[in-house]
Amino acid sequence: MSQVTLNDILLNVNDFNQNYSTSTIDQGNKLRAINRAIEYVQRRLGLPSDKRIKEFYFYEDTLFYNADEGTNELLEIYYNTDSSSSADSNSFPNRWFAYKDIEILRNTNGNNQQNRFAFTSINGLNQILMKGYNTRPRNLINAFNSTVGLTGSTSVTSLTTDSNIYQSGGSSVSFGMDNSESTSTITFAANLDIHSSLNEGGQVRFYIDWPTGISTSVISSVTLRLQSSTGNYYTISTTTQDDGTAWSATGFNRLSFNLANAVSTGTPNASAITTAVLSFVHGGSFVTQTNVRINNMYMVQPDLVNLIYYSAYKGTDTTGATDKILLTELTDIVSFGAYAPDLILPIALKASLILWPQLRGDINFLQVYKSDSEDTMKLFSRSYPRYKNVTSGNTQLIR
């Protein structure tokens, strides 16, 4: 594989400007101009070296996913057919279409059946916004809108239904906890097959409304036990909301149990879970709790998807192991060298114009710039056209 380094481009920049005084232009200025010129080329060409793939799980109940560092522009999302998604998961009804983030957000609760995605920084982070449906529907475990079938341990008090404050379903289950036990539990029947979910990112989630003063020093953790028979069960614990933030007494928190983290005791039968136990482990600062509310427990089975995107990385360090958005060392390896080392010329010409604006008045230089930069870019655009996703589910080709 051919290797083009930052120094190769710098030498060409110096060659083009040998008739101009370079004493006032330090190397740092030249390297910054080269970086800008590479960005110019990246925005006009769809080079194979700029394309990356990100594999991750999509959950239909989650809108935002953090993008990889260096994500520049999203191209396409499709289901990974090597996963357990249905064989026709990439057929037209399940295709993903690119939209503007605001188009997706204003229709979040709508009945549109089309899968949509967008690139957004609306939360102060570079994220992928996705609104769609998993190929396998979520499984309701317990709506927690009735106390029927719920058994509280000794320290669970005032187990009742609250039709005034709830997340969904018209009511929630409200209860208190005292210090007669070190762990308060609520047990209920569950008819679950979690065999595939254990290895494919399955999550059990539910909503909880904590009372004022909640922290992990009051309730140190919440644990879910999934049991197939006496002494044979899986346990999963959490100490945060499912987005990693601390528990909050403001509104309902969503807690999530990643089945991949389940710890087995005995020999549980993952295909025949019959009982679930929700445990609240008291912390060192536990005090009697009242008006704890739980609501809507379900299991969501994600789909493994692939995201294809243009990267903002321009190359790597000299070892090839560390990606770099800004090339700063002469030994840095430029990514396009494997496909198009002849891009050195148009990049060097563009960088020269940035460094020495007076070159725009040099007729001979402008002729070289047109023939060796602009014409070369047009030629490359035929071999490596730049694709761009645009609004309303369309994809357009940028020449």
N, C-alpha and C positions, 0 to 999 in steps of 0.2 A: 504494500500500500504506500502510495506517495505521501510524503510529509512536507507540508509547507509551514514554515515557521513565521512568526511575526517579523523576524529579522529579514526574511526574504522580501517581504513587502516594503520594509523600511529602506532596503538597498535600492529598490526601484523608485521609491519616492525621491531619494537623493539624486538618482540618475536624471530624473525629469527636471530637477531644479538646479543642476550644476552651474547654470549661467546666472543664478540669482544668489545674493548673499544669504548664507544660512547661519551666520554667526549669532543672530538674535533669536533664532528658532531652536529651542533646546529639544532634546530627545523626547521629553515628556509631552511637549506639544505635538510632536509628530505622531507619537503613539496614540494620543487621544484622537487626532484627525483620522488615523487609520481605523480606529474602532468605529468612528462615525461613518466612515466609508463602507465598512463591512455591514453595518446596520442598514445602510442605504441599499446594498445589494440584497440583503436578507429580505427586505420588504418588497422587493421587486421579483425575486426568483423563489421558486419552491424547490430548493435543493434537497436531495435525499438526506444529506448530512444534517439538515435542520429538523427533520421529522423525528418525533419520539413517540413512544407508546407507554401509556400508564394503565396498569391493571388494578382494578379495585372493585369492591362490593357496592352495589346500588341497593338501597332500601327505599321502598316506596313511601315510607313515613318520614324520610329525611330529605330536606331540600338542598343543603349546602355541603360540599366536599372540598377540602383544601387541595389546591392545585400544587403540583410539584414546583419547586424553585426553578425558575427559568422558563416557565410556561409563557408562551408569547401569544399564540392564537390557536383556538380550538378548531379542529377540522371535522372530526366525526366520532360518534360513540356507537358501538355495536356490542351485542352480547357475545361473550366468549363461549363458543360452541363446544369447547372442551369441558365446560362445567356441566352441572346437572340441569341447566335451563333446557326447556323443551327443544326438540330438534328443529322446529320451525320458528325459533325465537327471533331470527333476523328477517322473517318474512315481512311484507309491507305493513300489516297491522301493528307490528311491534317495532318498527323502525324508529330511530331517534332523529328529531329534526331540530335544527338550530333556530333560536329565536332571540330577541332582545330580553335582557333580564327583567325589565319592567313589564314586558308582555306576559311573562310567566308569572310574576308576582301578583299582578292584578287579577289573575285568573286562577290563583292557587286552589280555591275552593270550588271551582267550576266543575262541570261534568264533561269537559273535553277529554276524549279518550286518547288523544295523540300524545306520544312521549316527546318531551321537549327538553332542551338543554341550552345553557348560555354560559359565557364567561363573565364574571362579575367581581367587583371589588367593593360592593355595597357595604360589607361588614368590616372594611378596613384591611381585608386580606384578599389575596388572589384565590378565588374559589370557583368551582364548577357548580352551577345551579341546575338541578334536575327535578323535573316534575313528570312522573309517569307511574307505571304499574309494574310490579314484579310478575314474572311469568307464572309463579305459584302464589296463590292468594294467602294473605295472612290468616292465622288460626286464632280465633277468640278462645282464651282459656277461661277467663271469668270476667264478666262485665263489672263486678263489684258495685252493682246498683241495688243489691238486696243482701240481706244477711242469711238467707236460706242456704243451707249447706256449709256455712262457715262455723268453725269451732275455735274459740279463743282460749289461750292458756290462762292460768290463774291470774297473771298480772294484767291481762287484757280486760278493760272495764268499759261499760256503757257501749257495747257493740250494737250499733243501730244504723238506720238508713237516714241519709240527709238529702232531702229533695230540693234544698236551697242552693247548696254549693257543690258543684260537680264539674268534671271535665267533659264528659259525654254521657249519653244514655239516660238523662233525666234525673239522675240521683247518684250519690256516692255512698260508700260505707264509712261511717264515722266511729271512732273508738278512742279510748284513753289507755294509758299504761301506768301502773304503779311499780313500786320497788320490791314487790313480794317475790320477784324472780329476777335473775340477771339477764334473761332473754325473754321477750314477749313474742308469742307465735300465734299465727292464724293458719289453720289447716282447712283444706277443701279438696274435693274430688277433682281429678284432672284426667282426661282421656287423651293422651298425647303419644305420638310417634316422633321421637327426636333423633332417630338413627342417622339420617342424612344431615340434619342440622348441626350435629356435633362437629362435623368436618367441613361445613360449607358456610360458615359465618352466621348461622342462625342466632337470633336474639330474642329473648323474652323481655318484654317491656311492660311497665305499668306506670300509672300516674299517682303521685302522692302530694297531699297538701300538708306541709309541716306547720306546727304551731310556732309562735314567736320564740326566739332563742335557740333554734335548732343549730346544732353543729356536731361534728364527729366526737366531741367530748361528751355530748349528751347521748346520742345514738352513734356508737362507734362504727357500725356497719349494718347493712341490710342484706340478708342471705335468703336465697331461694333454694329449697330442697325439692328435687323431683324424684319421686320414689316409685319403684315398680312393685316392691313387696317389702315386708318388714326387714330392716337391716340392709337393704339393697337400694342405693340411691345415689344421685348426683347432687353436688352442692356448688353454687356460684355466689360470690359476694361482691358487693359494690360499696363504695364510700363516697361517690360523687353522683351528680347528674350524668346523663348519658353523653353530654358534650364535654365532660371533664371538669365542669365548674362545680363549686361547692353547693351544698344544699341551701335552699333559700326558703324563707317563710313567706315569700311574696308569690302567690298563685301556685298552681300545680307544677311540680317538678316531674320530669320523666326520668325514671330509673331504668337501666337496661342491664340484662344479664347475658353476657356473651357465652354461648354454649360451648364454644371452643375452649373456654377456661374452666369447664366443669371438672370437678374432682370427684372421682367415684369412690364409694364405700361399699364393700361386699361385691356382688356381681349383679349390678342393675341391668334390666332388660330395656334398652333404649327404645325399642319398638312398642313397649307396653307400659308406659308411665300411667299410674292410676291415682297418685296422690301428690299434692303440692303443699309445701309448708313455707310460709313467708315469716321470716324471723327478724326481729329488731333487737340487736345486741346492745345492751345498755353500756354507756361509757362511764368513765370515772366521775363525771359531773352530772350524772343522770338525776333528774328530778321528775316528779309525777307529771305526765303529759296528758293533755286533754285536746279534744277536737282534732285528732289526726284523721285525715281522710284519704282513702285509697279508691282508685277507679280504673276500670278498663285495662285488664291484663291480657296481653295477646302475644303470639309468637309470629315474628316476621322472618320469612326465608328470602334472603337477598339473591340477586343475580350477579354473577361475575361479569363485568363489562370491560371493554378495552376503549381507551380514549386515545385517539390519534391527534397530535397537535404539533404546531411549529414551535421550536425551541428558541429562546433568546440567547442560548449559549453560542459563543463564537468559536470555541475550541477548548483545549485542555492545557494543563501544564506540560512540562517536558516529558513526564512519565506517561502521559495519556490517561492517568487515573482520576484526575480532578478536573471536573468541568468548570469553565470560567466564562462568565458573562462579559467581563472586561479583560482583555489581554494586556498584560502589564510587563511581561518579561520577554526578552528577545527570543528566548528558547521556547516560548509557548507555541503549541501546535494549532494551526488554524484548521477548523473542521472541514472546510470545503476541499482541502488538498487531496482527499481520497477520490473525489469525483471530478473536480474542475480546477486543477492547478493554474490553468490559464486565466483564471479570474484575478490573479495577481495584478495583471495589467490594468483593467478598469478600476480596481480598488485603489491602486497607487495613483492613477490619474485623478480620481475623485478626491483622494486625500490631499493631493497637491493643490487642487483648486481651493480647498478649505484653508490650507496653510498660507498660500500666496495668492490672494485675490487678484493681484496685478496680472496673473497669467491669463485672465479673461481678455486682456487686451492684446495678447500675443496671438497673431493670426495662425502662425505655424503650430503653436500648441493646441489651439482650438480645433484645427484640422485633425491633429493626432487624437485629441479627446473624442471627436465625433466618430472617427473611423475605428479607434481601438477601444473605446469605452461604450458609447451609446450603441453603436452597431453590434458590438460584441454582446451587450446585454440583450438586445433584441434576438440575436441568434440563440443565446442561452435560454431565453424565455420560451422558445419553441420546444426545447428538450426538457426544460424544467419549469413548466408553467406554475404560477402561483395560484393556488386555490384559496378561496375565502368564503366562509360561511356568512350568510346575510340573513336578515329577518324573515319571518313567516315561512320558515322551513325550506327555503331555497338555498342552493349552493351555486355561486357564480365563479367563473374562471377569470382571474385577473392576468392580463398580458402586460 
